[in-house]
Amino acid sequence: MERISLTEDLDFSRIVYGMWRLGDDENTATAHVQAKIEACLAQGITTMDQADIYGGYEAEAILGQALRADPSLRDKIEIVTKCDIVAPVGKYASARVKHYDTTPEHITASVEASLAHMATDRIDLLLIHRPDPLMNAEETGACLDGLIASGKVRTVGVSNFKPWDFSLLQSQMENDLVTNQIELSLIAHDALTNGDLAFAQENGIPMMAWSPLGGGTLFATSPEPLRLALNRIAGEQGVSPAAVAVAWILRLPATVLPVMGTNSLSRIATLDEALKVELDRQTWFELYTHALGHEVP
């Protein structure tokens, strides 16, 4: 498995396992969660993506149960988690409205809760989950720098930020923001033309892609020509159509780490298939053309 360097002493697996559906599984038993992690490790997938809000603020604790039962797993993985979304569910059920909170008090409390829930003494990568219109960049930046200095967080980044949001926060920090996690797939491809990936490539910032299969809709409601092309290419290369769709993302010149979310052990076992797919320029554009619904200008 290819490794992507975020800092001098931290690198991630090119494919990331997304745990946003961990709490949706009918089986959240410790042994089953451990089996998912082990299935990832067998392929060299070591990076686990979490967020405090996942599973109604329960998914981190489900992961924590597995790590408590087998503490040796912690040193085999890198943990990503996110904060700043306050939704009126779970521990925030009393909130009057869904909102974002990037105050130092909220970020610090979120980190402490995440550490406790996941039975760990450090978070490898903390992301600000959504841009906050009320963010005081100076205060938020200082808080993130302080968390790194404390050792509770190794690195920080953002999620769903536009280049100008990224630059604003970065301007108020001593440490580098190491990534931006954005939505990117064959059916959500605005990042190719809106400046997101150009900014990342220009500045040498690895990106992370959430929902690289469109949350499953890629194979259900996407244009038929796109689905037929994915199936044809998959058959030619002996892989799944999902692997082809992820390989389309991996072909981009900006370094992108797809975050793959599934509760199926059989699907987890084949997440690395995408690395085996070869897409030449015309085949890549064939898929892009079908995704657009028309030829490129």
Sine and cosine of phi, psi and omega as CSV:
sin_phi,cos_phi,sin_psi,cos_psi,sin_omega,cos_omega
0.00,0.00,0.79,-0.62,0.05,-1.00
-0.88,0.47,0.59,-0.81,0.04,-1.00
-0.92,-0.38,0.64,-0.77,0.00,-1.00
-0.90,-0.43,0.83,-0.55,-0.04,-1.00
-0.99,0.14,0.80,-0.60,0.09,-1.00
-0.99,-0.16,-0.60,0.80,0.09,-1.00
-0.63,-0.78,-0.02,-1.00,0.00,-1.00
-0.89,0.46,-0.47,0.89,-0.07,-1.00
-0.84,-0.54,0.33,0.94,0.03,-1.00
-0.59,-0.81,0.83,-0.56,0.12,-0.99
-0.72,-0.69,0.42,-0.91,-0.05,-1.00
-0.90,-0.45,0.39,-0.92,0.16,-0.99
-0.94,0.34,0.56,-0.83,-0.06,-1.00
-0.88,0.47,-0.60,0.80,0.12,-0.99
-0.99,-0.13,0.73,-0.69,-0.01,-1.00
-0.92,-0.39,0.64,-0.77,0.06,-1.00
-1.00,-0.03,0.87,-0.49,-0.01,-1.00
-1.00,-0.02,0.76,-0.65,-0.09,-1.00
-0.95,-0.30,0.39,0.92,-0.05,-1.00
-0.93,0.37,-0.34,0.94,0.01,-1.00
-0.97,-0.23,0.17,0.99,-0.09,-1.00
-0.83,0.56,-0.66,0.75,-0.02,-1.00
-0.98,0.19,-0.17,0.99,0.01,-1.00
-1.00,0.09,-0.24,0.97,-0.01,-1.00
-0.92,0.39,0.63,-0.78,0.08,-1.00
-0.89,0.45,-0.44,0.90,-0.03,-1.00
-0.91,-0.42,0.97,-0.25,0.06,-1.00
-0.94,-0.33,0.34,0.94,0.01,-1.00
-0.87,0.49,0.52,-0.85,-0.05,-1.00
-0.81,0.59,-0.72,0.69,-0.04,-1.00
-0.88,0.47,-0.58,0.81,-0.01,-1.00
-0.95,0.33,-0.65,0.76,0.05,-1.00
-0.91,0.42,-0.66,0.75,0.06,-1.00
-0.88,0.48,-0.61,0.79,0.01,-1.00
-0.90,0.45,-0.59,0.81,0.05,-1.00
-0.90,0.43,-0.70,0.71,0.02,-1.00
-0.89,0.46,-0.70,0.72,-0.02,-1.00
-0.90,0.43,-0.60,0.80,0.04,-1.00
-0.90,0.43,-0.58,0.81,0.09,-1.00
-0.92,0.38,-0.74,0.67,-0.05,-1.00
-0.87,0.49,-0.54,0.84,-0.01,-1.00
-0.89,0.46,-0.38,0.93,0.02,-1.00
-0.98,-0.20,-0.03,1.00,-0.09,-1.00
1.00,0.04,0.18,0.98,0.07,-1.00
-1.00,0.08,0.94,-0.34,-0.10,-0.99
-0.92,-0.40,-0.17,0.99,-0.12,-0.99
-0.99,-0.15,0.83,-0.56,-0.05,-1.00
-0.92,-0.39,0.80,-0.60,-0.07,-1.00
-0.97,-0.23,0.86,-0.51,-0.01,-1.00
-0.81,-0.58,0.05,-1.00,0.19,-0.98
-0.35,-0.94,0.51,-0.86,-0.04,-1.00
-0.87,0.50,-0.54,0.84,-0.08,-1.00
-0.98,0.18,-0.27,0.96,-0.08,-1.00
-0.86,0.52,0.67,-0.74,0.01,-1.00
0.91,0.42,0.54,0.84,-0.04,-1.00
0.89,0.46,0.64,0.77,-0.02,-1.00
0.93,0.36,0.48,0.88,-0.01,-1.00
-0.89,-0.45,-0.33,0.94,-0.15,-0.99
-0.91,0.42,-0.60,0.80,0.02,-1.00
-0.87,0.49,-0.65,0.76,-0.01,-1.00
-0.92,0.38,-0.54,0.84,0.05,-1.00
-0.91,0.42,-0.68,0.74,0.10,-1.00
-0.89,0.46,-0.67,0.74,-0.02,-1.00
-0.86,0.50,-0.58,0.81,0.04,-1.00
-0.87,0.49,-0.65,0.76,0.01,-1.00
-0.93,0.38,-0.62,0.78,-0.02,-1.00
-0.96,0.29,-0.54,0.84,0.07,-1.00
-0.92,0.40,-0.63,0.77,-0.03,-1.00
-0.94,0.34,-0.50,0.86,0.03,-1.00
-0.65,-0.76,0.99,0.13,-0.05,-1.00
-0.85,0.52,-0.37,0.93,-0.01,-1.00
-0.91,0.42,-0.38,0.93,0.00,-1.00
-0.91,0.42,-0.49,0.87,-0.10,-1.00
-0.87,0.49,-0.64,0.76,-0.04,-1.00
-0.98,0.18,-0.03,1.00,0.04,-1.00
-0.99,-0.14,-0.12,0.99,-0.09,-1.00
-0.77,-0.64,0.30,-0.95,0.19,-0.98
-0.93,-0.37,0.70,-0.71,-0.03,-1.00
-0.95,-0.30,0.82,-0.58,0.14,-0.99
-0.95,-0.30,0.71,-0.70,0.17,-0.99
-0.59,-0.80,0.17,-0.99,-0.14,-0.99
-0.71,-0.71,0.35,-0.94,0.07,-1.00
-0.49,-0.87,0.24,-0.97,0.20,-0.98
0.87,-0.49,-0.18,0.98,0.08,-1.00
-1.00,0.05,0.82,-0.57,0.07,-1.00
-0.91,-0.41,0.97,-0.26,-0.01,-1.00
-0.93,-0.36,0.55,-0.83,-0.06,-1.00
-0.97,0.26,0.88,0.48,0.08,-1.00
-0.62,-0.78,0.26,-0.97,0.08,-1.00
0.80,0.61,-0.76,-0.65,-0.08,-1.00
-0.92,0.39,-0.28,0.96,0.03,-1.00
-0.95,-0.31,0.46,0.89,-0.05,-1.00
-0.85,0.53,-0.41,0.91,-0.03,-1.00
-0.99,0.12,-0.10,1.00,0.02,-1.00
-0.89,0.46,0.69,-0.72,-0.03,-1.00
-0.97,0.23,-0.44,0.90,-0.06,-1.00
-0.44,-0.90,0.55,-0.83,0.09,-1.00
-0.91,0.42,0.72,-0.70,-0.03,-1.00
-0.42,-0.91,0.03,-1.00,0.03,-1.00
-0.92,-0.39,0.53,-0.85,-0.02,-1.00
-0.63,-0.78,0.96,-0.27,0.02,-1.00
-0.94,-0.34,0.41,0.91,0.08,-1.00
-0.94,0.34,0.50,-0.87,0.05,-1.00
-0.82,0.57,-0.60,0.80,-0.02,-1.00
-0.89,0.45,-0.70,0.72,-0.03,-1.00
-0.94,0.33,-0.70,0.72,-0.01,-1.00
-0.87,0.49,-0.71,0.70,-0.02,-1.00
-0.89,0.45,-0.69,0.72,0.02,-1.00
-0.90,0.43,-0.61,0.79,0.01,-1.00
-0.90,0.43,-0.68,0.74,0.01,-1.00
-0.89,0.45,-0.71,0.71,0.01,-1.00
-0.87,0.49,-0.66,0.75,0.01,-1.00
-0.92,0.40,-0.66,0.76,0.00,-1.00
-0.90,0.44,-0.67,0.74,0.03,-1.00
-0.86,0.50,-0.69,0.72,-0.01,-1.00
-0.92,0.39,-0.71,0.71,-0.04,-1.00
-0.89,0.45,-0.63,0.78,-0.08,-1.00
-1.00,-0.10,0.15,0.99,0.09,-1.00
0.80,0.59,0.76,0.65,-0.03,-1.00
-0.65,-0.76,0.33,-0.94,0.01,-1.00
-0.98,-0.20,-0.01,1.00,0.03,-1.00
-0.42,-0.91,0.50,-0.87,0.13,-0.99
-0.96,-0.28,0.81,-0.59,-0.06,-1.00
-0.95,0.32,-0.60,0.80,0.03,-1.00
-0.57,-0.82,0.85,-0.52,0.07,-1.00
-0.96,-0.28,0.78,-0.63,0.03,-1.00
-0.91,-0.41,0.65,-0.76,0.24,-0.97
-0.97,0.23,0.87,-0.49,-0.28,-0.96
-0.94,0.33,-0.64,0.77,-0.02,-1.00
-0.61,-0.79,0.55,-0.83,0.08,-1.00
-0.87,0.49,0.72,-0.70,-0.05,-1.00
-0.95,-0.32,0.91,-0.41,0.00,-1.00
-0.85,0.53,-0.39,0.92,-0.01,-1.00
-0.99,-0.15,0.20,0.98,-0.01,-1.00
-0.91,0.42,0.79,-0.61,0.19,-0.98
-1.00,-0.02,0.98,-0.21,-0.15,-0.99
-0.85,0.52,-0.59,0.80,0.00,-1.00
-0.90,0.43,-0.72,0.70,-0.02,-1.00
-0.94,0.34,-0.69,0.73,0.00,-1.00
-0.91,0.42,-0.69,0.73,0.02,-1.00
-0.88,0.48,-0.68,0.73,0.01,-1.00
-0.90,0.43,-0.62,0.79,0.03,-1.00
-0.89,0.45,-0.72,0.70,-0.01,-1.00
-0.90,0.43,-0.67,0.75,0.07,-1.00
-0.87,0.50,-0.65,0.76,0.00,-1.00
-0.91,0.41,-0.60,0.80,0.02,-1.00
-0.92,0.40,-0.61,0.79,0.07,-1.00
-0.91,0.42,-0.69,0.72,0.01,-1.00
-0.88,0.48,-0.53,0.85,-0.03,-1.00
-0.96,0.27,-0.31,0.95,-0.06,-1.00
1.00,0.06,-0.08,1.00,0.00,-1.00
-0.97,0.25,-0.41,0.91,0.03,-1.00
-0.76,-0.65,0.76,-0.65,-0.03,-1.00
-1.00,0.09,-0.68,0.73,0.00,-1.00
-0.58,-0.81,0.28,-0.96,0.01,-1.00
-0.72,-0.69,0.39,-0.92,0.06,-1.00
-0.38,-0.92,-0.32,-0.95,-0.04,-1.00
-0.68,-0.73,0.12,-0.99,0.03,-1.00
-0.61,-0.79,0.72,-0.69,0.04,-1.00
0.91,0.40,0.36,0.93,0.02,-1.00
-1.00,0.06,0.56,-0.83,0.19,-0.98
-1.00,0.09,0.30,-0.95,-0.04,-1.00
-0.80,0.59,-0.61,0.79,-0.01,-1.00
-0.95,0.32,-0.55,0.83,0.09,-1.00
-0.91,0.41,-0.68,0.73,0.03,-1.00
-0.86,0.51,-0.76,0.65,-0.04,-1.00
-0.89,0.45,-0.62,0.78,0.01,-1.00
-0.87,0.49,-0.77,0.63,-0.01,-1.00
-0.91,0.41,-0.68,0.74,0.00,-1.00
-0.87,0.50,-0.55,0.84,-0.04,-1.00
-0.91,0.41,-0.29,0.96,-0.04,-1.00
-0.94,-0.33,0.31,0.95,-0.06,-1.00
-0.80,-0.60,0.49,-0.87,0.12,-0.99
-1.00,0.09,-0.60,0.80,0.01,-1.00
-1.00,0.03,0.43,-0.90,0.02,-1.00
-0.98,0.20,0.64,-0.77,0.26,-0.96
-0.97,0.24,0.83,-0.56,-0.21,-0.98
-0.99,-0.13,-0.19,0.98,0.01,-1.00
-0.28,-0.96,0.23,-0.97,0.16,-0.99
-0.71,-0.71,0.85,-0.52,0.01,-1.00
-1.00,-0.08,0.87,-0.49,-0.07,-1.00
-0.79,-0.61,0.28,-0.96,0.13,-0.99
-0.97,0.23,0.76,-0.65,0.00,-1.00
-0.39,-0.92,0.82,-0.58,0.06,-1.00
-0.27,-0.96,0.02,-1.00,0.05,-1.00
-0.89,0.45,-0.39,0.92,0.02,-1.00
-0.95,-0.32,0.08,1.00,0.10,-0.99
-0.64,-0.77,0.98,0.22,-0.20,-0.98
-0.90,-0.43,0.34,0.94,-0.01,-1.00
-0.86,0.52,-0.48,0.88,-0.04,-1.00
-0.87,0.50,-0.35,0.94,0.00,-1.00
-0.94,0.33,-0.44,0.90,-0.11,-0.99
-0.83,-0.56,-0.15,0.99,-0.07,-1.00
-1.00,-0.09,0.07,1.00,0.04,-1.00
0.98,-0.19,-0.21,0.98,-0.05,-1.00
-0.87,0.49,-0.79,0.61,-0.05,-1.00
-0.97,0.23,-0.51,0.86,0.06,-1.00
-0.90,0.44,-0.67,0.75,0.03,-1.00
-0.89,0.46,-0.69,0.72,0.00,-1.00
-0.89,0.45,-0.71,0.70,-0.02,-1.00
-0.91,0.41,-0.67,0.75,0.00,-1.00
-0.87,0.49,-0.60,0.80,-0.09,-1.00
-0.98,-0.20,0.09,1.00,0.05,-1.00
0.90,0.43,0.61,0.80,-0.05,-1.00
-0.97,-0.23,0.91,-0.42,0.10,-1.00
-0.88,0.47,0.67,-0.75,0.02,-1.00
-0.96,-0.28,0.36,-0.93,0.14,-0.99
-0.88,-0.48,0.61,-0.79,-0.05,-1.00
-0.90,-0.43,0.91,-0.41,0.09,-1.00
-1.00,-0.01,0.45,-0.89,-0.01,-1.00
0.80,0.60,0.79,0.61,-0.03,-1.00
-0.92,0.39,-0.21,0.98,0.09,-1.00
-0.93,-0.36,0.30,0.95,0.03,-1.00
0.90,0.44,0.51,0.86,-0.01,-1.00
0.89,0.45,0.39,0.92,0.00,-1.00
1.00,-0.09,-0.28,0.96,-0.05,-1.00
-0.94,0.33,-0.32,0.95,0.03,-1.00
-0.83,0.56,-0.56,0.83,-0.05,-1.00
-0.97,-0.23,0.11,0.99,-0.03,-1.00
-0.89,-0.45,-0.71,0.70,-0.13,-0.99
-0.81,-0.59,0.06,1.00,0.03,-1.00
-0.95,0.31,0.28,-0.96,-0.01,-1.00
-0.81,0.58,0.66,-0.75,-0.04,-1.00
-0.84,0.54,-0.66,0.75,0.02,-1.00
-0.86,0.52,-0.56,0.83,0.03,-1.00
-0.93,0.38,-0.70,0.71,0.00,-1.00
-0.91,0.42,-0.63,0.78,0.02,-1.00
-0.91,0.41,-0.65,0.76,0.02,-1.00
-0.91,0.41,-0.66,0.75,0.03,-1.00
-0.88,0.48,-0.69,0.72,0.00,-1.00
-0.91,0.42,-0.65,0.76,-0.01,-1.00
-0.90,0.43,-0.74,0.67,-0.02,-1.00
-0.90,0.43,-0.63,0.77,0.03,-1.00
-0.87,0.48,-0.69,0.72,0.02,-1.00
-0.90,0.44,-0.62,0.78,0.00,-1.00
-0.91,0.42,-0.53,0.85,-0.10,-1.00
-0.96,-0.29,0.02,1.00,0.08,-1.00
0.94,0.35,0.59,0.80,0.02,-1.00
-0.75,-0.66,-0.02,-1.00,0.05,-1.00
-1.00,0.09,0.40,-0.92,0.11,-0.99
-0.85,0.53,-0.55,0.84,0.04,-1.00
-0.88,0.48,-0.64,0.77,0.01,-1.00
-0.89,0.46,-0.61,0.79,0.03,-1.00
-0.92,0.40,-0.68,0.74,0.00,-1.00
-0.89,0.46,-0.62,0.79,0.03,-1.00
-0.96,0.29,-0.62,0.79,0.04,-1.00
-0.88,0.48,-0.52,0.85,0.07,-1.00
-0.86,0.50,-0.61,0.79,0.05,-1.00
-0.95,0.31,-0.69,0.73,-0.03,-1.00
-0.90,0.44,-0.39,0.92,-0.03,-1.00
-0.96,0.29,-0.27,0.96,-0.04,-1.00
-0.91,0.42,0.58,-0.82,-0.01,-1.00
-0.93,0.36,-0.46,0.89,0.15,-0.99
-0.96,0.29,0.69,-0.73,-0.01,-1.00
-0.95,0.31,0.88,-0.48,-0.03,-1.00
-0.82,-0.58,0.74,-0.67,0.04,-1.00
-0.96,-0.27,0.97,-0.26,0.03,-1.00
-0.92,0.39,0.69,-0.73,0.04,-1.00
-0.98,-0.22,0.95,-0.30,-0.14,-0.99
-0.99,-0.17,0.85,-0.52,-0.02,-1.00
-0.91,-0.42,0.87,-0.49,0.10,-1.00
-0.39,-0.92,0.50,-0.86,0.08,-1.00
-0.99,-0.17,-0.04,1.00,-0.03,-1.00
-0.99,0.12,0.85,-0.53,0.02,-1.00
-0.89,0.47,-0.58,0.81,0.00,-1.00
-0.92,0.38,-0.60,0.80,0.04,-1.00
-0.96,0.29,-0.63,0.78,0.05,-1.00
-0.85,0.53,-0.63,0.78,-0.06,-1.00
-0.91,0.42,-0.25,0.97,-0.04,-1.00
-0.90,-0.44,0.27,0.96,-0.04,-1.00
-0.89,0.46,-0.44,0.90,-0.04,-1.00
-0.99,0.16,-0.03,1.00,0.01,-1.00
-0.84,0.55,-0.56,0.83,-0.06,-1.00
-0.86,0.51,-0.47,0.88,-0.02,-1.00
-0.96,0.29,-0.23,0.97,-0.02,-1.00
-1.00,-0.06,-0.16,0.99,-0.09,-1.00
-0.99,0.12,0.67,-0.74,0.06,-1.00
-0.91,-0.42,0.84,-0.55,0.02,-1.00
-0.86,-0.52,0.91,-0.42,0.07,-1.00
-0.97,0.22,0.10,-0.99,-0.11,-0.99
-0.86,0.51,-0.70,0.71,-0.05,-1.00
-0.93,0.37,-0.60,0.80,0.04,-1.00
-0.92,0.40,-0.64,0.77,0.05,-1.00
-0.86,0.51,-0.72,0.70,-0.02,-1.00
-0.95,0.33,-0.46,0.89,0.09,-1.00
-0.88,0.48,-0.72,0.69,0.04,-1.00
-0.91,0.42,-0.66,0.75,0.00,-1.00
-0.89,0.45,-0.66,0.75,0.02,-1.00
-0.87,0.49,-0.70,0.71,0.03,-1.00
-0.91,0.41,-0.57,0.82,0.02,-1.00
-0.93,0.38,-0.62,0.78,0.02,-1.00
-0.95,0.31,-0.52,0.85,-0.09,-1.00
1.00,0.04,0.11,0.99,0.02,-1.00
-0.29,-0.96,0.28,-0.96,0.02,-1.00
-0.94,0.33,0.39,-0.92,0.01,-1.00
-0.91,0.42,0.43,-0.90,-0.05,-1.00
-0.84,0.54,0.00,0.00,0.00,0.00
